[in-house]
Amino acid sequence: MDNRISPEEFPEDQFTASLERQVARVPSSVFLGLAGVSIIASLICKLSGKDREADFISHWPAPFLLVGIYTKLVKQHGSDGQVRLQGKT
């Protein structure tokens, strides 16, 4: 039994495509910068003795980097495989 998913099998909805279009306008370097600033802010809080704030802020870099990677992939490969396939025919 073949369980692989083909690109045209599950198309994305218009909400996802709209959200991707908006986020794709932001340069990937912004997300990298936000992750870096979060790391520095967390370090400053930790050195200032604000452990709870440092722990809270230390969770921010990963989501910023993930959104940056996702945005980069959308920019390189497009929003939806089905839309790309339709454009080629």
Summary of the structure (lengths in Angstrom):
residues: 89
radius of gyration: 18.4
end to end distance: 29.4
largest distance: 61.1
contacts: 203
relative contact order: 0.18
helix: 71%
strand: 0%
